[in-house]
Amino acid sequence: MPVGLKQASSVVSIGFSVPESAANTFSQGSVDLNLSPLDREVFVVLAVNLDPESPDLTDGANSATNCSLTTTSQTAVQSLANSNCLSVANERIRADVGVAVAFQTASLETPPATLEYIGIIATNDFFVQVQGANNNLLKGVSGKMYGYRAIASADIYAALVQSEVLSA
């Protein structure tokens, strides 16, 4: 358990699903964690599983479904280089006329046993982004985030909230 935090719940899983608003269009959904700021409640993230829908096979054109999960609102699908990004997943089809190969990349769905947690969310929401490329149909992402609620000391809580808000 992180120093300055006291676990306040057992491990919970939070399911979510975000569809594109139109084919090949960036879309974002927010998921409310119902944290209590008066109690300095935070959410300690243990693991994330993102499951993007498969891209369409379009003869002679590359296609993709890309998604990410972040602690702050974004204007595009993110990479792990963003400090607020906890997980990414991409499914791609590389195609030429008559030939196609599929690729899948994803963040670690379950962290190594030596890692206590992968992130701490101090504000009330987390955000899920999705965007397809060269698809004929709408794409989306579904997934689960695993973690627990914790109570932070006043100084730790203030630092976590400020860090999250300022890095948005």
N, C-alpha and C positions, 0 to 999 in steps of 0.2 A: 504494500500500500504506500502511495506517495506520502512523504513527510508533510505534516500540516493538514492532512485530510483524515476524516473519520468516516468509515463506510457506514451508510445509512440504509442500505437495502441489499437484498440478495442480487445475484446477477440476473438481469432481465434482457430480453431481446425485443427490439423495436423494428417492426416490419414497415416497409414503405414501397411505393410504386410511383414513378413519374413518367408520363407519356410526353412525346413531342406534341406541340400545339399544331404543327404542320410538318409535313415531311421535310427532312434535312434542315430543320430550324432549331436553334438553341432554345431549350426550355429548362426551367428550374422549378423545383418544388421545395417547400420548407416543411419541416416536421417539428412540431412543438413538443418539447420535453417536459413541459409543466414544472420547471424548476422553481423553487421558492427563493427569490433574492433576499427576502427578509431573514431567512434562515441560512444564508450564504451557501445554498445548495449548488453543487456542480455535478456533472455527469462524467465519470471516468470510463473512457472507451477502451474495451479490451480487444475487440475484433470487429471487422466489417466484411460483409459478403455482398458484392455487387454482381448482378446477373443481367447484363444487357441483352436485348433481343438480337437475334442474328440479322446481319445486313442482307439486303436483297442481292441476288446474283444477276448482274446486268452485263450481258456479253460485251466485252471490250472496254468496260469501265470499272475502275476500282470503287469499292463501296465500303462503308464502315458504320459502326455504332459505337460511339465514345461516351463515357460517363465518368463522373467523379462525385465524391462526397466531401463537403467542406464544412468548417465551423462558421463561416461567414458567407454572405450573399456574394455571388460572382456574376460576371457578364459573359463568361465563356466556360467551356469545359476546362478543367484544370489538370495540371500534372503534379507529381509528388514534389516538384521543386517549390511549389507554393507552400509556405509554412502552415497555412490553414487547411490544406488538403490532407485528409486522412486515408483516402483510398481512391484508386482509379481502376477502370476496366475498359478494354477496347476489344472489339471484334472487327476483323477486317477481311475483305476478300480482294485479292489482287488478281485482276483478270486481264486477259488479252483475248482476241477473237478465238473462240474454241477452247481456251485453256483458262482454268481458274484454280487458285490455291487460297485456302482460308487460314487466317492467323488469329490467335487469341492472346491477349496480354492482360494481366490482372495483378493488383497489389496482393501481398500476402493475406490470405483470408484469415489465417490464424497466426498470431505472432509466435516467435520462438519462445520456448519455455523460460528463457532467461529474461524476457521482456515483461515487466510488470503491467504495462498499459501502453496504448499507442497514441493516446491523446486525452485531453481534458476539455470539456465544453463547459464554459462558465456562463454563457448567455442562454436564453431560453430555447433557441432553435438550432437545428443543423440543416444544411441545404444539399440537395441532390440535383446534379446537372446531367443533361443528356443532349446529344446532337448526332444525327445521322449524316451521312454523305453519300450522294448518288443512290439513294433508295427511292423506290416507287411508292412504298407504303410508310405510314407513321411507324416510328420505332420508340422504344421506351426502355426503362430499367426498373427492376425490382430488386429488393435486397433486405438484409437485416443488419442491424448494428447491435452489438452485445456490450454490456457494461453494467455499471451500478451507480447509484446515487451516493454522494458523499457530502459531508459538511466540512467546509474549509474554515480555517482560522481567518480572522478579519483581514490580516495583512496579506495572506496568501490569496484570499478571495479578491481583494482589491487589485492585486497584481495580475491575476488571471483575467479578470474582466477587462482591465485596461489594456493588457497585451492583445487580447482577442479583438477588441473594438478598434484599437489603433492600427492593427495590421490588416484591417478589412480593406 
